[in-house]
Amino acid sequence: MFNLVMKKSLLLFAMLIVSTITFAQVKFKMDGGIGGAFSFGEAKMYGISAALEPKVFITPKISAGARFEGDVLFGGNISTSGDDVSASTAAAAAFIAKGEYYTKDEGTRPFFGLGLGYYTIGSSSGSTGGASVSAGSHFGVSPQIGVTFNNFRLSGIYHIVTGKDQVTASAGDYDEVSRSYLVIELGFKIFGSNK
């Protein structure tokens, strides 16, 4: 049921963008980005991130589009009933409908973004005690803040993913860890408008 609602919502959003491009004087832009990904809380992991963001500018200050992001995180040490469990890798793929508001029309422009979307998250087994982490697909919200310098941008985006993952050791003990994570990103224009 949830998957069907998400698919219909993304289809409706795509139709809205196509109709906006067709009937309005809008500018299209494709941004790319690379950066570092960080999780906090019980399982601290660090890794890399890459993203693509197609968007249309409805006005010079407002854009609407999508974000496709992939993240791989490494390391992490989780304490389960007094025993430390070392996790090896975790991966996340995000498919987000996103809007941005820029505080200025041109030049160096601070901006705020907000996204809603679908996350697929999976983790590999840990190296101590045969631990494993559950995987699945979840809904999330992603507030973003940054600054654009013509063809480049620097931003931070916090992915707030619903629920928690359960880490289970071979002895049957378990703990829960947050799915949320932060990405610090250097973005760049692939093609399209500067505004």
N, C-alpha and C positions, 0 to 999 in steps of 0.2 A: 504494500500500500504506500509506504513512505517513498520507495523508489519510483513508483508511478507518479506521485505528486511532484517529486524533484524533476523528473523527466519532462512533465508537462510545464512546470515553472520555467525550466531552462529553454524549452521550445517557445513559450510565450515571450520570454525575454529576447530571444534571437529574432522573433518576428517583429518585436517592437523596434529593435535596432535597424533591421532591414527597412521597415516603413519610415523610420526617421531619416535614414540616408536617402531614401527615394523622394520624400516630400519636403525636405528641408535643406537649407544650405549648411551642411555640417562638414567637418574635416575628420578624416580617418587617420589613425596613427597606430603603429605596431611597436611596442616596447619590448625589450628583452631585459633580463636581469640575472646576476649571479651574486651569491652572498654566502653568509654563514648562518646556520640554523642551531638553535640552542633550546634544550628543554630544561625545566627547573623542577624544584620539589624533590620528591623521593628519588627519582632517577635523573641524574644530571648527565646529559649526553650532548655531544657537539658534532657538527657535521657541515655539509655543503647543501646549497640550494640553487635551483635554476628555474626561471619562469618566463612565460610569454604572456603579454597583455595586449590583445587587440581592443581598440576603443574608438568611439566617435566623440567629437567635441560638439555638444549641442549649443553651447555658447563658449567664448574664450575661457570662461572660468569653470565650466561644468562638463565633465566627461562621463560616459557610461560605456561599459564593456564587460570583458571577462578576464579572468586570470587562470592560467594553467600552470601549476607549480609542482615540482618534484623535489623531495628532500631525502637525504640519506644521513643518518646520525650514527655515531660510533661511541663505544665505551659505555659507561654507566655502571654504577655500583648500587645495588638495592639490598637493604637489610630486611630479611624475612625471618621473623621469630628469632632474632639474635644472630642468624647466619647471614653472611654477606654473599650475594649472588651477583656475579659479573655478567652483564648483558653484552652481546657483541655488536649487533647492528639493528637499526630500526629504519623503516622507509615509510614515507607518506606521499600521497598524490592528492592534490587539491584541485577541484573544479569549481570556480567561484564566479558568481555574477557580482559586478563591482561598479561603484560610482566614486567619482573624485570631485572635490571642490578646491579650486586654486584661489588664493587670496589676491592675486594680481593678474592683469591681462598679459603682460610680457616680461621679458628679462628673467631675473632670478625670482622664482615663484614658490613660496611655501604652499603645501597642499595637505588636505586631509582626505582619507579614503575610507570606505566602508564596504565590506563584501559579505555575502551570504552564500554558502555553498556546501559541497559534498566532499568528504575526505575519505580516502581509502588508506588505512594504516595497517602495517604488518611489522612484526618483529621476529628476529631469529631466536633460537634457543640460547640460554646463557651457558657459561662455561663451568659453573660450579653447581654440583648437586643435580644436574639434569633439569634445570629450570626452563620454563617456557612461558611465553607471553601470548595472550589471545590477540587475534587480529580481526578486522572487520571494516565496515563502512559506516560513517557517522556524519551528522550535520554539524556545521560550525559557523562562527562569525569571525570576521577578520578586520578589526580597525587598523588603520595605517596612518602614519604621519611622516612627512618628508619635505624635501625641497628639490625643485627642478632647476637646472642650469642649462637652458636651451636644449641640447641633445643628450644631456646626462642628468641623472637624478640619484639622490641618496635618500633612503627611507628605512623605516622600521615597521614591520607588520607583525602583529601578534595574532596567532591563530588560536582562537578559543574553541576547542573541539569538545562536543558534549560527551559526558560520561567519563569513565576511567577504565584503564586496562588492568587485568588481574595478572599478577606475577605469581606463578606456582612453582614451588620447589618439589623435588622428588619425594620428600618426606610428607608432602600434603599440605604444608604450610603455605600461606599466600599473603600477598599485600597488594594494594591498589595504587596505581600511579596515574597521574594526569596525562591526558593526550595532548594538551595544549603546548605550543612552542612558539618561539620568537625567531623571526628572520630579519637580519640586518642586510640590506641589499644595495648594490650599486647597479643602477639601471641605465639603459642606453637606448636611443631611438634606432630601430631597424629601418623603418621607412615611414613616411607620412608627414603630417603637419607639425610645425614647432609649437603651435598654439592649441 
